[in-house]
Amino acid sequence: MTAVMPITQTEKFQNAEQLWFWFLYSKSVQRNNFVRGHTSPTRRPCEILDVEAMITKLYLSGKLTEEQLQVMKKFGDRRRAPHQYIWAENRAAALWNSAMIVLQAEATQRQWIE
């Protein structure tokens, strides 16, 4: 007798930052071939490749710059946003915020964000 899988519910992201952090974490899990110890009954409204395609499209259309992507990657790997009141992170915070506005608009249009 096979086990019945529970019905999965789709859980949208709360904002663009949550989407970005989820994406980078999922990519690192995928890249390192980690096996998840458990499966969650909830799903996200998109796949890793969907987010990657969206970011590529935004970059190629000029809505995201290379500098913004570098900041997104750098601070995404740190799992935190740059802080505008830390002098050394002030410019990065401005780039991060403008990138998150672009991401928020696109992901909301795709109904990935509440």
C-alpha positions as CSV (number, residue, x, y, z in Angstrom):
1,M,0.0,0.0,0.0
2,T,1.4,3.4,-1.0
3,A,1.3,6.4,1.3
4,V,-1.1,9.2,0.3
5,M,0.7,12.5,-0.1
6,P,-1.0,15.4,1.6
7,I,-2.5,18.1,-0.6
8,T,0.1,20.9,-0.9
9,Q,-0.8,24.5,-0.4
10,T,0.9,27.3,-2.2
11,E,2.5,29.9,0.0
12,K,3.3,33.2,-1.6
13,F,6.3,35.3,-0.6
14,Q,5.8,38.3,1.7
15,N,8.1,40.6,-0.3
16,A,10.9,40.7,-2.8
17,E,13.6,40.2,-0.2
18,Q,12.0,37.0,1.0
19,L,11.8,35.8,-2.6
20,W,15.5,36.7,-3.3
21,F,16.8,35.0,-0.1
22,W,14.7,31.9,-0.9
23,F,16.1,31.8,-4.4
24,L,19.7,32.0,-3.4
25,Y,19.3,29.4,-0.6
26,S,17.5,27.1,-3.0
27,K,20.3,27.5,-5.6
28,S,22.9,26.7,-3.0
29,V,21.0,23.6,-1.9
30,Q,20.7,22.6,-5.5
31,R,24.3,23.3,-6.4
32,N,25.7,21.4,-3.4
33,N,23.3,18.4,-3.9
34,F,22.0,18.6,-0.4
35,V,19.2,16.2,0.4
36,R,16.3,17.7,2.3
37,G,15.5,15.9,5.5
38,H,11.8,16.6,5.2
39,T,9.3,17.8,2.8
40,S,7.0,20.6,3.5
41,P,3.3,20.4,2.9
42,T,3.5,23.9,1.4
43,R,4.9,24.9,-2.0
44,R,6.1,28.2,-3.4
45,P,4.2,29.7,-6.4
46,C,7.3,29.4,-8.6
47,E,10.3,27.3,-9.2
48,I,14.0,28.2,-9.0
49,L,14.2,28.4,-12.8
50,D,11.2,30.7,-12.9
51,V,13.0,33.2,-10.7
52,E,16.3,32.8,-12.6
53,A,14.5,33.5,-15.9
54,M,12.8,36.6,-14.3
55,I,16.1,38.0,-13.1
56,T,17.7,37.4,-16.5
57,K,14.8,39.1,-18.3
58,L,15.0,42.1,-15.9
59,Y,18.8,42.4,-16.5
60,L,18.6,42.0,-20.3
61,S,15.8,44.6,-20.4
62,G,17.9,47.1,-18.4
63,K,15.6,47.1,-15.4
64,L,18.4,45.7,-13.2
65,T,22.0,46.7,-13.6
66,E,25.1,44.6,-13.1
67,E,26.0,46.6,-10.1
68,Q,22.6,45.9,-8.5
69,L,23.0,42.2,-9.2
70,Q,26.4,42.2,-7.6
71,V,25.0,43.8,-4.4
72,M,22.0,41.4,-4.5
73,K,24.4,38.4,-4.6
74,K,26.8,39.8,-2.1
75,F,24.3,40.5,0.6
76,G,22.0,37.7,-0.4
77,D,24.9,35.3,0.4
78,R,25.1,37.0,3.8
79,R,21.4,36.5,4.2
80,R,20.8,40.2,5.0
81,A,20.1,43.4,3.3
82,P,22.7,46.2,3.4
83,H,22.1,48.8,6.0
84,Q,21.7,52.4,4.9
85,Y,23.0,53.8,8.2
86,I,26.3,51.9,8.0
87,W,28.5,54.3,6.1
88,A,30.4,51.5,4.2
89,E,27.0,50.0,3.1
90,N,25.2,53.2,2.2
91,R,25.6,52.9,-1.6
92,A,24.9,49.2,-1.5
93,A,21.7,49.9,0.4
94,A,20.5,52.3,-2.3
95,L,21.2,49.8,-5.0
96,W,19.6,47.0,-3.0
97,N,16.4,49.1,-2.4
98,S,16.0,50.1,-6.1
99,A,16.6,46.4,-7.1
100,M,14.0,45.2,-4.6
101,I,11.4,47.7,-6.0
102,V,11.9,46.2,-9.5
103,L,11.8,42.6,-8.2
104,Q,8.7,43.4,-6.1
105,A,6.8,44.8,-9.1
106,E,7.7,41.9,-11.4
107,A,7.0,39.2,-8.8
108,T,3.7,40.8,-7.8
109,Q,2.6,40.9,-11.4
110,R,3.4,37.2,-11.6
111,Q,1.4,36.7,-8.4
112,W,4.3,35.3,-6.4
113,I,4.0,37.9,-3.7
114,E,1.0,38.5,-1.5
